[in-house]
Amino acid sequence: MMFENFNRAKVDRCACALLLFFGIFSLAFLNGCSADYDTFGKSDYRVLSEITLAEQESSPAVYPDNHRMEFDLVAPPESLESWDSVTVDAIDMSHFASLHLVKGKVEEFPTDSVKLDSLADKVSVSENVIKAGNKIAMPSEHVIYVVVVSESGKKSIWQLNFNIPEVKPKSSSSAPKSSNSAKSSSSAKFAASSNSSAASCSSTKSAVFSSSSTAVLASSSSAASSDSGKPGESSSSAKNESSSSAASVASSSSAAKSSQPPKILALSIAGRSAVVDEESKSIHVDDLDFRTDLTSLELSELELSEGASANIKVGEAYDFGTGVQVSVTNGNGESETYTVKAGYQLPGSNFNSWKGDDVTPDSIWGNANTILITTEKKTSGSMIGAIIKTGSALTKTASGSLYTADFNPNGVGTLSMASSSTWPDGNELLDFGKPFAARPEFMEVKFSYEGKGDSCDIYILLENRTGNKNVNRKSSDVNKLVASAWFRSTKADNSGRKNPDVVSVSEPDENGMRTLRLKLKYGEPLLGSPIEISSTFNTKLASSNKSAINNGLVQGAGDEPVTHIRVVFASSADGNHYKGSKGATLIVDEMRLIY
């Protein structure tokens, strides 16, 4: 009999899980949780993981419990006594959230989480959204306060402290090394197009900003910084420009012509060529050998635009598994930051290799074809894939499934498995997850679905475990959820339920297959993810049978090392509770992980 892995949870279990992780929804909303629930509210997530600045010497020290970051900046140029502003290179935070500056004074920055939440609600924030490329003026206290605002309007306040070589902050109480009770006499503002910020641009040949907080590239010349050395003084060509044209690229500037825009043109890791996505500034190698050690990989090739340099070197080894931030700078001081990652695919994930009705290698892929054949090889035109169909056996509904799991490793008898009172959750007959240590950003798969009123499940979970297999799990073992992405729908075109992890669903190809792309969310799942109404976080067994397997997870922070992976394809989302529509059919092909 076929059992499905993830499903609709009972009403009280769903309410408990939602209250535990979100604590803001009413019981009326919670009672609406089901596998067919199609509408979700706006996201409350407002997690700020890291801010990257152009002027920083190294990655900031991040103290998430205290809502504080500490930056060590490089020394300012000789023409400046201190940095007038800092330039935002990248912001790593919750997808639907926005980042804003605090307006007005922050008298005291608490350490208690309740007081931090209270402060976040009290402060006023700028309407302008901080984005990559923006400059933020540096207060004399070297302390900036920012607020992360979730899609639903909830706030989280952070303190940013800055260490500038040989430059002391105005007030020791708000110095970067002060406690969280540091004070700031005024809030930071976007750098205006003033003399001081113009001097900063002359010396660094970067961007200045108008008072409307819109980034504009200003002309700058070597003469302005080397000859006069005076803030606000520019070359004769720059002087002849009107105030309006000063906010545009000065084609007459020889400095602007001296180098091409900084770019990575090509890159290889361990002899494998990478995909360079210039738009997203991401570079990835996806096809290293399975379970390659990703923590020490050689950079084997690096091609940059003319006149550019980078902070990594060919022949050196780097941890491309977690990702490396590569900064590329040209002769004008302009810079771009790329994220470079590497990983591998699951063997057999193209579903082209079969042995009978089993995808090979069977050490990775499993199904429940022991009693009823619900998963088979599918050939159609140029496609070879898997057809997964819900059936029935021994008067019970049996969802079709294909997963990285072992079905019934404890050898439970057929009659026992058929008893829903003995096995209220069929997932407890499976040992989910296979060893895996990579950190993909996306999962793609080709699929089609005819649900006959049912819902399918397609999802991926990354885990951190203290043990190996759940079948021999000890009471002291802790299995954490590191990342997740989940698609559940009654319709293949994703027009029903809202799935926040879905990036895109394509139109059908010549074989009737759509390409689904899911983005993995590291840390807490996005609000509205079907994981909320699954048994993922059930750490207590529903069955009293001694052969029951505990696959339950606890929520991780998202930065834990990955040790295992779960990938599941199911024709009936509630199949592990023996519910589904007979004949519901899911076809999958060419699953791929993208880093």
C-alpha positions in Angstrom: 0.0 0.0 0.0 1.2 3.5 -0.9 1.6 6.1 1.8 2.2 9.8 1.2 4.5 11.9 3.2 3.0 15.4 3.7 -0.6 16.3 4.1 -3.3 18.3 5.7 -2.9 18.3 9.5 -5.8 18.0 11.9 -7.5 21.3 12.9 -6.2 21.4 16.4 -2.6 20.4 15.3 -2.6 23.0 12.6 -3.8 25.6 15.2 -1.1 24.6 17.6 1.7 24.8 15.0 0.5 28.2 13.7 0.2 29.6 17.2 3.7 28.3 18.1 5.4 29.9 15.1 3.4 32.9 14.4 1.2 33.6 17.5 -0.8 36.3 15.8 -3.6 34.5 14.0 -7.1 34.2 15.4 -8.7 30.8 16.1 -11.2 31.5 13.3 -8.3 31.6 10.8 -6.7 28.5 12.3 -9.8 26.5 12.0 -9.7 27.1 8.2 -6.5 25.2 7.7 -6.9 22.3 5.2 -5.2 20.8 2.2 -7.6 22.8 -0.1 -7.2 26.2 1.6 -6.2 28.6 -1.1 -5.8 32.0 0.5 -3.2 33.2 3.0 -2.5 36.6 4.6 0.5 38.8 4.1 3.9 37.7 5.4 5.0 38.7 8.9 8.7 37.7 8.3 11.2 40.5 9.0 14.5 38.7 9.5 17.6 40.7 8.7 20.6 38.3 8.2 23.3 40.7 6.9 24.0 44.0 5.3 27.1 44.3 3.0 28.8 47.6 2.5 31.3 48.7 -0.2 33.5 50.3 2.5 33.7 47.4 4.9 37.0 45.6 5.4 35.4 42.2 6.1 32.0 40.7 6.8 30.2 42.4 9.7 29.8 40.7 13.1 26.1 39.9 13.4 24.4 39.5 16.7 20.8 38.4 15.8 19.6 38.1 19.4 20.6 41.7 20.2 19.6 43.1 16.8 23.0 44.5 16.3 25.7 44.5 13.6 29.2 45.8 13.9 31.2 46.8 10.8 35.0 47.3 10.5 35.4 49.8 7.6 38.6 50.4 5.6 40.5 53.6 6.2 39.0 56.6 4.4 41.0 58.2 1.6 43.5 60.9 2.5 41.2 63.6 1.2 38.7 62.8 4.0 39.0 62.9 7.7 36.3 60.2 8.0 33.7 58.5 5.9 30.8 60.8 5.1 28.6 57.9 4.0 28.5 54.2 3.4 27.3 52.5 0.3 25.0 49.5 0.5 26.2 46.6 -1.6 23.6 44.0 -0.7 20.9 43.3 1.9 20.1 39.7 3.0 16.6 39.8 4.6 13.1 38.3 4.4 11.9 38.3 0.8 8.8 40.4 1.2 10.3 42.8 3.8 11.7 46.3 3.2 14.5 48.2 5.0 14.1 51.8 6.3 16.1 54.4 8.3 14.8 55.5 11.6 13.7 59.1 11.8 14.5 61.1 15.0 16.4 60.1 18.1 16.8 56.7 19.7 17.5 57.5 23.3 18.2 53.9 24.4 18.7 50.7 22.6 17.5 47.8 24.8 18.7 44.2 24.9 15.4 42.6 25.9 13.5 41.2 22.9 10.2 42.5 24.2 11.6 46.0 24.6 13.1 45.8 21.2 9.7 45.0 19.7 8.2 47.9 21.6 10.9 50.3 20.4 10.4 49.1 16.8 6.7 50.0 17.1 7.4 53.4 18.6 10.0 54.9 16.3 9.2 56.7 13.1 10.8 55.4 9.9 11.6 57.0 6.6 9.3 56.2 3.7 12.3 55.7 1.5 13.3 52.0 1.1 17.0 51.2 1.5 18.2 49.2 -1.5 21.5 48.0 -2.9 23.5 50.9 -4.4 22.1 53.5 -1.9 24.4 55.7 0.1 23.6 56.4 3.8 25.2 59.4 5.5 27.5 58.5 8.4 26.6 60.3 11.7 29.4 61.5 13.9 28.4 58.9 16.5 29.1 56.1 14.0 25.7 54.5 14.8 22.8 54.1 12.5 19.4 52.6 13.3 17.3 50.8 10.7 14.0 49.1 10.8 12.9 46.0 8.8 9.2 46.2 7.9 7.4 43.0 7.0 4.9 42.8 4.2 2.1 42.9 6.8 3.6 46.0 8.5 5.3 44.5 11.5 8.7 46.0 12.4 12.1 45.0 13.7 14.7 47.5 14.7 18.5 47.1 14.3 21.5 49.0 15.5 24.4 49.3 13.1 27.8 50.2 14.6 30.9 51.3 12.7 34.6 51.1 13.5 36.6 53.5 11.3 40.4 53.3 11.6 41.9 56.2 13.6 38.5 58.0 13.8 36.7 58.2 17.1 33.0 58.6 17.3 31.6 61.8 18.7 29.9 60.2 21.6 31.4 57.2 23.4 27.9 56.1 24.4 27.0 55.4 20.8 30.4 54.2 19.7 30.5 50.9 17.8 32.0 49.1 20.8 29.4 50.3 23.2 26.6 48.2 24.7 23.2 47.9 23.3 22.1 50.9 25.4 24.0 53.2 23.1 22.4 56.5 22.3 22.4 58.5 19.1 21.7 62.2 19.0 20.2 62.0 15.6 19.2 59.4 13.0 21.1 58.7 9.8 19.8 60.1 6.6 20.4 59.4 3.0 23.4 61.4 1.8 22.3 64.6 0.2 24.1 66.1 -2.8 26.2 68.4 -0.5 29.8 69.5 -0.5 30.9 66.8 1.9 29.2 64.0 -0.1 30.6 65.4 -3.3 34.0 65.2 -1.8 33.4 61.6 -1.0 32.4 60.9 -4.5 35.5 62.8 -5.9 37.8 60.7 -3.8 36.1 57.4 -4.4 34.6 58.0 -7.9 31.3 56.5 -6.7 27.7 57.7 -6.6 26.2 60.7 -4.9 22.5 61.0 -3.9 20.0 63.8 -4.2 17.9 64.7 -1.2 15.1 62.6 -2.6 17.2 59.6 -1.9 17.4 58.7 -5.6 20.8 57.4 -6.6 22.5 59.4 -9.4 26.1 59.0 -10.7 28.1 62.2 -10.6 31.1 63.2 -12.7 34.4 63.1 -10.9 38.0 63.7 -12.1 41.4 62.9 -10.7 42.1 66.7 -10.7 39.3 67.3 -8.2 40.8 65.0 -5.7 44.5 65.2 -6.3 45.0 68.9 -7.2 42.7 70.8 -4.9 42.0 68.3 -2.2 39.1 70.5 -1.1 35.7 69.2 -0.5 33.2 70.2 -3.2 35.9 71.4 -5.6 35.8 69.8 -9.1 37.6 70.0 -12.4 36.9 72.7 -14.9 34.8 70.3 -17.1 32.7 69.4 -14.1 32.2 73.1 -13.2 30.8 73.9 -16.6 28.0 71.3 -16.0 24.7 72.6 -14.8 23.3 71.4 -11.5 20.9 69.1 -13.2 23.4 67.5 -15.5 25.7 67.0 -12.5 23.3 64.2 -11.5 24.0 62.2 -14.6 27.0 60.4 -16.0 29.7 62.8 -17.2 30.8 61.5 -20.5 33.6 64.1 -20.5 35.2 62.6 -17.4 38.4 60.8 -18.3 38.2 58.8 -15.1 34.9 57.4 -16.2 36.4 56.2 -19.4 39.5 54.6 -17.9 37.9 51.2 -17.1 35.0 49.1 -18.2 32.2 48.3 -15.7 33.5 45.7 -13.3 32.2 42.2 -14.2 33.0 38.5 -13.9 32.9 37.2 -17.5 33.7 33.5 -16.8 34.5 31.4 -13.8 35.3 27.7 -13.2 35.3 25.7 -9.9 37.2 22.4 -9.7 37.4 22.3 -13.5 33.6 22.8 -14.0 32.4 25.9 -15.8 29.9 28.1 -13.9 26.7 29.8 -15.0 27.1 33.6 -14.7 23.8 35.4 -14.1 24.7 39.0 -14.5 21.2 40.3 -13.6 21.1 38.6 -10.2 24.9 38.8 -9.7 24.9 35.1 -9.0 27.4 32.5 -10.3 26.9 28.8 -9.7 28.3 25.4 -10.6 25.5 22.8 -10.3 27.0 19.6 -11.5 29.9 18.5 -9.3 30.2 14.9 -8.4 27.6 13.7 -5.8 28.7 14.4 -2.2 31.8 16.3 -3.2 33.4 18.1 -0.3 32.2 21.6 -1.0 34.1 23.3 1.8 37.4 23.4 0.0 37.1 23.8 -3.8 39.7 25.2 -6.1 39.0 28.3 -8.2 40.3 27.0 -11.5 39.4 29.9 -13.8 38.5 33.5 -13.4 38.0 36.0 -16.3 37.3 39.6 -15.5 36.4 42.7 -17.5 39.3 44.8 -18.6 41.1 46.6 -15.8 39.1 44.8 -13.0 40.4 43.0 -10.0 38.8 40.6 -7.5 39.2 39.5 -3.9 39.7 35.8 -4.9 42.6 34.2 -6.7 42.8 31.3 -9.2 44.5 28.3 -7.6 43.2 29.1 -4.1 40.5 26.9 -2.3 37.3 28.4 -1.0 34.1 27.2 0.7 31.8 27.4 -2.3 29.2 25.2 -0.5 27.9 28.0 1.7 28.8 30.6 -0.9 31.6 33.2 -1.4 30.9 36.9 -1.8 33.3 38.0 -4.6 33.9 41.7 -5.0 35.1 43.0 -8.4 36.5 46.5 -8.7 37.6 48.5 -11.7 40.2 51.3 -12.0 37.5 53.9 -11.2 36.8 52.4 -7.8 33.4 51.1 -9.0 32.6 47.7 -7.6 30.1 44.8 -8.0 29.6 41.9 -5.6 28.7 38.4 -6.9 27.6 35.4 -4.9 29.5 32.3 -6.0 28.2 28.8 -5.0 28.7 25.2 -6.0 26.8 22.0 -5.5 25.7 18.7 -7.1 22.6 16.9 -8.3 20.8 13.9 -6.7 21.7 10.7 -8.7 18.9 9.6 -10.9 17.0 12.9 -10.6 16.4 13.0 -14.4 14.3 9.9 -13.9 15.7 8.3 -17.1 17.2 5.2 -15.4 14.9 2.5 -14.2 15.0 -1.1 -13.0 11.5 -2.5 -13.4 9.2 0.0 -11.7 11.9 1.6 -9.6 14.0 4.7 -10.3 17.7 3.9 -10.0 19.7 4.2 -7.9 17.3 2.8 -5.4 19.8 3.9 -2.7 18.4 7.4 -3.3 14.9 7.0 -4.6 12.1 4.9 -3.1 8.4 4.2 -3.5 5.7 1.9 -2.0 5.3 -0.4 -4.9 5.6 -3.4 -2.6 1.9 -4.0 -2.4 0.3 -1.9 -5.1 2.1 -0.5 -8.2 1.4 3.3 -8.0 4.7 4.6 -9.5 6.0 3.5 -12.9 8.2 4.5 -15.8 6.5 7.0 -18.2 7.6 7.3 -21.8 6.0 10.0 -24.0 7.6 11.4 -27.1 11.1 12.5 -26.1 10.3 12.3 -22.4 11.3 9.5 -19.9 9.9 10.2 -16.4 7.8 8.8 -13.6 4.0 8.5 -13.5 2.6 8.6 -10.0 -1.0 7.6 -9.5 -3.4 7.3 -6.5 -5.0 3.9 -6.2 -6.6 1.7 -3.6 -5.6 -1.5 -1.8 -7.2 -3.4 1.0 -10.1 -1.0 1.1 -7.7 1.9 1.7 -6.7 4.8 -0.5 -3.0 4.6 -1.5 -1.3 7.8 -2.8 1.3 7.4 -5.5 4.7 8.6 -4.3 8.3 9.0 -5.3 10.7 10.2 -2.6 14.2 10.1 -1.1 13.1 7.6 1.6 13.0 3.9 2.4 9.5 2.4 2.6 8.8 0.0 5.5 12.4 -0.7 6.5 11.1 -2.3 9.7 9.2 -5.0 7.8 5.7 -4.2 9.1 3.2 -6.8 7.9 0.6 -6.1 5.2 -2.4 -6.5 7.4 -0.9 -4.3 10.1 -0.2 -1.5 7.5 -3.8 -1.7 6.4 -5.1 -0.7 9.8 -5.6 3.0 10.1 -6.1 2.7 13.8 -2.6 1.1 14.2 -1.1 3.5 11.6 -3.0 6.8 11.7 -0.2 8.5 9.9 1.3 6.4 7.1 4.5 8.5 7.1 5.6 6.7 10.2 6.2 3.6 8.0 8.9 5.5 6.1 12.5 6.5 6.9 12.8 9.9 5.2 15.9 11.6 4.0 19.3 10.8 2.4 22.8 12.1 3.2 23.4 15.4 1.5 25.5 18.4 2.3 24.9 21.1 -0.3 22.8 24.3 -0.1 20.8 24.8 -3.3 18.9 28.1 -3.9 16.2 26.6 -6.2 14.7 23.3 -7.2 13.2 22.8 -10.7 11.1 19.9 -12.0 9.0 19.2 -15.0 5.5 18.0 -14.1 1.9 17.6 -15.1 -1.0 16.9 -12.8 -4.6 15.7 -13.2 -6.0 15.7 -9.7 -9.7 14.8 -10.1 -10.4 17.2 -7.3 -7.3 16.1 -5.3 -4.1 18.1 -4.5 -0.6 17.0 -5.3 2.6 17.7 -3.2 6.0 18.5 -4.6 8.6 19.7 -2.0 12.2 19.7 -0.8 13.4 19.9 2.8 17.0 20.3 3.9 17.8 18.9 7.4 20.5 19.0 10.0 20.7 15.8 12.0 22.7 14.6 14.9 22.1 11.0 13.8 22.0 9.3 10.4 18.8 7.3 9.8 15.4 8.0 11.5 14.8 4.2 11.8 17.5 4.0 14.5 16.9 7.5 15.9 17.9 8.0 19.5 15.8 10.0 22.0 18.8 12.4 22.3 19.0 13.0 18.5 17.7 16.4 17.2 16.6 16.8 13.6 16.3 20.4 12.5 14.7 22.0 9.5 17.3 24.1 7.7 15.5 25.0 4.5 12.2 24.2 2.7 10.3 24.8 -0.5 6.8 23.4 -1.1 4.2 23.2 -3.9 0.7 22.0 -3.2 -2.1 22.5 -5.7 -5.2 21.1 -7.3 -4.2 22.6 -10.6 -0.9 22.2 -12.5 -0.9 25.9 -13.5 -0.7 27.0 -9.8 -3.9 29.0 -10.3 -5.5 27.7 -7.1 -3.7 27.7 -3.7 -1.2 30.5 -3.2 2.3 28.9 -2.8 4.8 31.5 -1.6 7.8 29.3 -2.5 6.8 29.1 -6.2 8.9 31.4 -8.4 7.3 30.3 -11.7 5.3 27.7 -13.5 5.8 27.6 -17.3 3.3 26.8 -20.0 3.1 23.2 -21.1 5.8 21.9 -23.5 5.3 19.5 -26.4 4.9 16.7 -24.0 2.4 18.5 -21.8 4.9 19.1 -19.1 5.3 22.4 -17.2 8.5 23.5 -15.5 8.0 24.4 -11.8 10.7 26.5 -10.0 10.7 26.6 -6.2 13.0 28.9 -4.2 14.2 27.4 -0.9 13.6 29.4 2.2 16.4 29.0 4.8 15.3 29.3 8.3 11.6 29.6 9.1 9.3 28.8 6.2 7.4 31.6 4.5 4.0 32.4 5.8 1.4 30.4 3.9 3.7 27.6 3.0 1.9 24.2 2.9 4.4 23.0 5.4 2.2 24.7 8.1 -0.5 22.1 7.5 1.7 19.1 7.2 3.1 16.7 9.8 6.7 18.0 9.4 7.0 19.3 12.9 5.2 16.4 14.6 8.0 15.0 16.9 5.6 12.7 18.8 4.5 9.5 17.1 0.9 9.0 16.3 1.3 5.2 16.3 2.0 3.2 19.4 3.5 0.4 17.3 7.2 -0.2 18.2 8.1 -0.2 14.5 6.9 3.4 14.0 9.5 5.8 12.7 9.9 9.3 14.0 10.6 11.7 11.1 9.6 14.9 13.0 11.7 18.1 12.7 12.2 21.1 14.9 12.7 24.5 13.4 16.3 25.5 12.7 17.8 28.9 12.2 18.8 28.2 8.6 22.6 28.5 9.0 23.1 25.0 10.3 25.2 22.6 8.2 23.0 20.5 5.9 23.3 16.7 6.5 20.2 15.3 4.8 17.7 16.0 2.0 14.0 15.0 1.6 12.4 15.3 -1.9 8.9 14.2 -2.2 6.5 13.8 -5.2 2.9 12.7 -4.3 -0.3 12.4 -6.3 -2.4 12.9 -3.1 -1.3 15.4 -0.5 -3.3 13.7 2.2 -2.3 10.2 1.2 -0.6 9.4 4.5 -4.0 9.7 6.1 -5.4 7.4 3.4 -7.3 10.2 1.8 -7.3 11.1 -1.9 -9.0 10.7 -5.3 -8.5 7.4 -7.1 -6.9 8.1 -10.4 -5.2 11.4 -9.4 -2.1 11.4 -11.6 1.2 13.3 -11.1 4.0 12.9 -13.8 7.5 14.2 -13.0 10.7 14.5 -15.0 14.1 16.1 -14.9 14.3 17.4 -11.4 17.3 19.8 -10.9 18.9 21.7 -8.1 20.2 25.2 -8.8 22.8 26.8 -6.6 
